[in-house]
Amino acid sequence: MLASTFPSYPLEQVALDELLGVIRAERALWAPHTGADGHCRLQPMGEGSLPRVAITAFLPLKKLLLPPREEIWSFRSGEYCTAQVPQAFAVVGVPLCDLQAVWYLDQAFADDLPYQARRAQALLVGMACVPGPECRCDGLSMPLAGDLFVDQERVWALSPAGQALLRACGCQVSQEMPLSWPVAVTGKRHALTQKQFFSTTEAAIWTDEAKRCLSCGACSAVCPTCYCFDMLDAAALDGSVTRHRIWDNCFFAEHGKVAGDYDFRPGRANRLRFRMEHKRFGFGALRGQNSCVGCGRCRKVCPVDIDLDQIAERLDGEGGS
């Protein structure tokens, strides 16, 4: 169970079709959809009812809040222009672990104007899910973002915007209740202290796992809390300049390189250890906050089955030797 409570209403008091209609009238609507290839993706939602079960999309919600490529500003005809404010949108059918991930991104990009502009336009509706074999979620690892949460019995208002929507649909008397967190099939993540981790710089497992790692970066691309990016300026012959922010990846060889061709993280073993440090112990202002929400995407997508929990278990067993 989550430590905090939220205003909640019995599901029979909520007209879900009316709620969906109110959302659809004001926003572009997105929802997870499983295609013919068997992969679930966030897609624009056409006509239809509100889904009742959350499905983990192959690419997480961050693709809408921190797009793989977005224009930050441009300079044309002697005029400096900021990027346009995005259209208001809603995402329905979001798993609870992805709402945690959005909370983490909200902290990491608290002072980032393009991110905050998109975030202000987003309405997030979480739903109960059925954990898969890769899931290792934990309701106490970090708070939730989002606006509404729907399960088979109740609807919760997670934000003032969510509360206003429910009131607009006729819900008046609420009860403060915690959310029920799904029980992960494979249990919790393996615990590892910072002291244990930082005593393992020379541990053999880093070399062993690096020999298998392809440096493809798939794990970071699908991770809902990975947010490394690069800035690219494109200058045209007419004098116009456009700056884009694009996803970067800590597994790419160029990621740690700086002027003079110095590399802060040469070799795959260093890059693998850096990613695990970031996931387990946070980064920058969020140092100490585990950024892994246990969604299992990285385990599912890795072509060579590298598992950070298995690495943590081995490091713990070796005592950092």
C-alpha positions in Angstrom: 0.0 0.0 0.0 1.1 3.6 -0.6 2.0 5.7 2.4 -0.2 8.6 1.2 -3.9 8.8 0.7 -6.0 10.5 -2.0 -9.7 11.5 -2.3 -11.6 8.5 -3.8 -15.1 7.7 -5.0 -16.9 4.4 -5.5 -16.8 3.5 -9.2 -20.6 3.3 -9.4 -20.7 7.1 -8.6 -18.5 7.9 -11.6 -19.9 8.0 -15.1 -16.8 6.9 -17.0 -18.2 7.6 -20.4 -19.1 11.1 -19.4 -15.6 11.6 -17.8 -14.0 10.4 -21.1 -16.2 12.8 -23.0 -15.1 15.8 -20.9 -11.5 14.8 -21.3 -11.8 14.3 -25.1 -13.6 17.6 -25.6 -10.6 19.5 -24.3 -7.5 17.4 -25.2 -5.9 15.1 -27.7 -6.3 11.6 -26.3 -3.6 8.9 -26.1 -3.8 5.3 -24.8 -1.7 2.2 -25.0 -2.6 0.0 -27.9 -1.2 -3.5 -28.9 -0.5 -3.7 -32.6 -0.5 -6.7 -34.9 3.2 -7.2 -34.2 2.4 -7.8 -30.5 4.1 -4.7 -29.2 2.1 -2.2 -27.1 2.6 1.5 -28.0 1.1 4.8 -26.9 -1.2 5.8 -29.8 -3.7 8.5 -30.4 -7.1 7.1 -29.2 -10.1 7.2 -31.5 -13.7 6.7 -30.6 -14.4 4.2 -27.9 -14.8 3.6 -24.2 -12.2 4.3 -21.5 -9.9 1.3 -21.1 -10.2 -0.5 -17.8 -6.8 -2.0 -17.5 -3.4 -0.4 -17.8 -0.9 -1.9 -20.3 2.8 -1.2 -20.2 3.7 0.5 -23.5 7.0 -0.5 -25.2 8.1 3.2 -25.1 7.1 4.9 -21.9 5.2 8.1 -21.3 8.4 10.1 -21.4 8.2 10.2 -25.2 5.3 12.7 -24.9 6.9 14.8 -22.2 10.5 14.6 -23.4 10.2 13.8 -27.2 13.0 12.0 -28.9 13.6 15.2 -31.0 12.1 18.5 -30.1 12.8 22.1 -31.3 13.9 24.3 -28.4 14.3 27.6 -30.3 15.0 29.0 -33.8 16.5 32.2 -35.3 15.0 33.2 -38.6 15.0 36.5 -40.5 16.7 38.2 -37.7 14.1 37.1 -35.2 14.6 34.8 -32.2 11.6 32.4 -31.7 10.9 29.9 -28.9 9.2 26.7 -29.6 5.4 26.7 -29.7 3.4 25.6 -26.7 2.2 22.0 -27.3 -1.4 21.1 -27.6 -3.2 19.9 -24.5 -3.3 16.1 -24.3 -4.4 13.3 -22.0 -3.0 9.8 -21.6 -5.3 7.1 -20.2 -4.4 3.6 -19.1 -1.0 4.6 -17.4 0.4 2.0 -15.0 1.2 3.2 -11.5 5.0 2.6 -12.0 4.9 5.0 -15.0 3.2 7.7 -12.8 6.1 7.3 -10.4 8.5 7.8 -13.4 6.7 11.0 -14.3 7.2 12.2 -10.7 10.9 11.6 -11.1 11.1 13.4 -14.4 9.2 16.3 -12.9 11.9 16.7 -10.3 14.8 16.3 -12.8 13.2 18.9 -15.2 11.8 21.2 -12.5 13.6 24.2 -14.0 13.4 23.1 -17.7 11.0 25.4 -19.5 10.2 23.2 -22.6 9.5 20.2 -20.3 7.4 22.2 -18.0 5.4 23.6 -20.9 4.5 20.1 -22.1 3.9 18.8 -18.6 1.4 21.6 -17.9 -0.6 20.5 -20.9 -0.7 16.8 -19.8 -3.6 15.1 -18.0 -2.6 11.6 -16.8 -5.1 8.9 -15.9 -3.6 5.9 -14.2 -5.2 2.4 -14.1 -4.8 -0.9 -12.4 -2.6 -3.3 -14.2 -1.7 -7.0 -14.2 2.1 -7.2 -13.4 4.1 -9.3 -15.9 7.0 -11.6 -15.3 9.5 -8.7 -15.7 7.8 -6.4 -13.1 9.5 -5.5 -9.9 7.5 -2.4 -8.9 7.4 -0.9 -5.4 4.8 1.5 -4.3 7.0 3.0 -1.6 10.1 3.8 -3.8 8.9 7.2 -4.9 5.7 9.4 -5.0 3.1 9.5 -7.8 2.4 12.1 -10.4 -0.8 12.1 -12.4 -4.4 13.3 -12.0 -6.7 10.3 -11.8 -6.4 6.6 -11.0 -9.1 4.1 -11.8 -9.3 0.5 -10.6 -12.2 -2.1 -10.6 -13.9 -0.6 -7.6 -12.9 3.1 -7.1 -11.6 6.3 -8.7 -9.0 8.4 -7.0 -8.2 12.1 -7.6 -4.4 12.5 -7.5 -4.4 16.2 -8.3 -6.6 19.3 -8.1 -7.2 18.9 -11.8 -8.4 15.4 -11.3 -10.6 16.4 -8.4 -12.2 19.1 -10.6 -12.9 16.6 -13.4 -14.7 14.3 -11.0 -16.7 17.1 -9.5 -17.7 18.2 -13.0 -19.0 14.6 -13.5 -21.2 14.8 -10.4 -18.9 13.3 -7.7 -19.3 15.2 -4.5 -18.6 13.1 -1.4 -15.1 11.6 -1.3 -13.2 9.4 1.1 -9.5 9.6 1.8 -8.0 6.2 0.9 -4.6 4.8 -0.1 -4.2 3.1 -3.5 -3.7 -0.6 -3.7 -0.4 -1.4 -5.3 -0.1 -4.5 -7.6 2.0 -7.4 -6.3 4.9 -7.9 -8.7 5.2 -11.4 -9.9 9.0 -11.7 -9.4 9.1 -9.8 -6.1 11.2 -6.8 -5.1 14.5 -5.6 -6.5 17.7 -6.8 -4.9 18.9 -4.3 -2.2 22.4 -2.9 -2.6 23.9 -0.1 -0.5 26.0 2.7 -2.0 29.0 1.5 0.1 28.7 -2.0 -1.5 28.4 -0.5 -4.9 31.3 1.9 -4.7 33.6 -0.8 -3.4 33.1 -2.8 -6.5 34.9 -0.7 -9.1 37.3 -3.6 -9.9 34.8 -6.4 -9.5 35.0 -9.0 -12.2 31.3 -8.9 -13.0 31.6 -5.5 -14.8 34.1 -7.0 -17.3 32.1 -10.2 -17.6 28.8 -8.4 -18.3 30.5 -5.8 -20.6 31.7 -8.7 -22.8 28.0 -9.5 -23.4 26.7 -6.0 -23.7 26.2 -4.7 -27.2 26.1 -1.0 -26.3 22.9 -0.8 -28.2 21.3 1.5 -25.6 17.9 -0.2 -25.9 17.6 -0.4 -22.1 18.0 3.4 -21.7 15.7 4.1 -24.6 12.8 2.2 -23.1 13.5 3.3 -19.5 10.8 5.7 -18.2 13.3 7.7 -16.1 16.4 7.8 -18.4 16.6 11.4 -19.7 20.1 11.9 -21.2 19.9 14.3 -24.1 22.1 16.3 -26.5 21.7 19.7 -28.1 22.1 20.0 -31.9 22.3 23.3 -33.7 21.5 23.3 -37.5 22.6 26.4 -39.4 21.2 26.9 -42.9 22.7 28.9 -45.8 20.1 31.6 -45.3 21.4 32.4 -41.9 18.6 30.7 -39.9 19.6 28.5 -37.0 17.5 25.9 -35.2 18.3 24.1 -31.9 16.9 20.7 -31.2 17.1 18.6 -28.1 17.5 14.9 -28.9 17.7 11.8 -26.8 21.2 10.6 -26.0 22.3 7.4 -24.4 25.0 6.7 -21.8 25.8 3.4 -23.5 27.0 5.2 -26.7 30.7 5.6 -27.0 30.4 9.4 -27.7 28.3 10.1 -24.7 31.2 10.7 -22.3 33.6 12.3 -24.8 34.6 16.0 -24.5 36.9 18.4 -26.2 40.3 17.0 -26.9 38.7 13.5 -27.4 38.9 12.8 -23.7 36.5 10.1 -22.6 35.1 10.2 -19.0 33.7 6.7 -19.4 35.9 4.7 -21.8 34.8 1.1 -22.4 31.5 -0.7 -21.9 32.3 -1.8 -18.4 32.5 1.8 -17.3 29.3 2.7 -19.1 27.4 -0.2 -17.6 28.5 0.7 -14.1 27.6 4.3 -14.7 24.0 3.4 -15.8 23.6 1.1 -12.7 24.8 3.9 -10.5 22.3 6.3 -12.0 19.4 3.8 -11.7 20.1 2.8 -8.1 21.4 5.9 -6.5 20.2 8.8 -8.6 22.0 11.7 -10.2 22.6 15.4 -9.5 20.0 17.0 -7.3 18.2 13.6 -7.0 21.3 11.9 -5.7 20.2 9.2 -3.2 16.8 8.6 -4.9 16.5 5.2 -6.7 15.3 6.1 -10.1 14.2 2.5 -11.1 10.5 2.0 -10.9 10.7 -1.7 -11.6 8.7 -1.7 -14.8 10.9 -4.4 -16.3 11.2 -2.8 -19.8 15.0 -3.0 -19.7 15.0 -6.7 -18.9 12.5 -7.4 -21.6 14.2 -5.5 -24.3 17.9 -6.4 -23.7 19.0 -8.7 -26.5 21.6 -10.4 -24.2 19.5 -10.6 -21.0 21.6 -8.2 -18.8 19.7 -7.7 -15.5 20.8 -5.0 -13.0 19.1 -7.0 -10.2 21.2 -10.0 -11.0 24.3 -7.8 -11.0 23.3 -6.3 -7.6 22.8 -9.8 -6.2 26.3 -10.9 -7.4 27.9 -7.8 -6.1 26.3 -8.4 -2.7 27.4 -12.0 -2.7 30.9 -11.2 -3.6 31.1 -8.5 -0.9 32.6 -6.1 -3.4 35.5 -8.4 -4.0 
